[in-house]
Amino acid sequence: MDPKIAPKDLLEAGFKAHRASGKVIEEKEIALGKVPGRSLVVETSKHRKWMRTYLAADKTQYSLNCGGPVDRAATDEKIAVKVLDSFKL
């Protein structure tokens, strides 16, 4: 990764294509301890995706996502959040 690129810009770039492909339901800055991250929920006509990305101090980027049919989004959200919350560094 280019050391000249700011960490925030690297996190933003990870979601660029997802933002363009559907309606953004939620987007926010998050952290896992001291590791900065971003959370994004996107919905298309068929699917809803819950995504998180984190950028470690050594510039290693961790990307996670869960998804399911849009008609099950209300019930799948609890499962997706539980899975994403289980990630540890």
MOLINHU-V853750 format. One record per pair of residues at least 4 apart in sequence whose ideal C-beta (glycine too) atoms are under 8 Angstrom apart, sorted by the first residue. I is the first residue (numbers start at 1). J is the second residue. Records with the same first field share a line. If there is no record, write none. Layout:
I: J + J
This chain:
1: 5 + 10 + 59 + 61
3: 59
5: 9 + 10
6: 10
7: 11 + 36 + 55 + 59
8: 12 + 36
9: 13
10: 14 + 55 + 59 + 61
11: 15 + 36 + 37 + 38 + 53 + 55 + 61
12: 16 + 38
14: 38 + 53 + 61 + 63
15: 19 + 27 + 38 + 40 + 51 + 53
16: 20
17: 21
18: 22 + 40 + 42 + 49 + 51
19: 24 + 27 + 40 + 42
21: 42 + 44
22: 42 + 43 + 44 + 47 + 49
23: 42 + 43 + 44
24: 40 + 41 + 42
25: 41 + 42 + 43 + 48
26: 39 + 40 + 41
27: 38 + 39 + 40 + 41
28: 38 + 39
29: 36 + 37 + 38 + 39
30: 36 + 37 + 38 + 39 + 52
31: 35 + 36 + 37
32: 37 + 54 + 87 + 88 + 89
33: 89
35: 54 + 55 + 56 + 57 + 89
36: 54 + 55
37: 52 + 53 + 54 + 55
38: 52 + 53
39: 50 + 51 + 52
40: 49 + 50 + 51 + 52
41: 48 + 49 + 50 + 51
42: 48 + 49 + 51
43: 47 + 48 + 49 + 70 + 73
44: 48 + 70
45: 70
46: 69 + 70
47: 67 + 68 + 69 + 70
48: 67 + 68 + 69 + 70 + 73 + 76 + 77
49: 65 + 66 + 67
50: 65 + 66 + 67 + 77 + 80 + 81 + 84
51: 63 + 64 + 65 + 66
52: 63 + 64 + 65 + 84 + 87
53: 61 + 62 + 63 + 64
54: 61 + 62 + 87 + 89
55: 59 + 60 + 61 + 62
56: 60 + 61 + 62 + 89
62: 87 + 89
64: 83 + 84 + 87
66: 76 + 79 + 80 + 83 + 84
67: 80
68: 72 + 73 + 76 + 80
69: 73 + 76
72: 76
73: 77
75: 79
76: 80
77: 81
78: 82
79: 83
80: 84
81: 85
82: 86
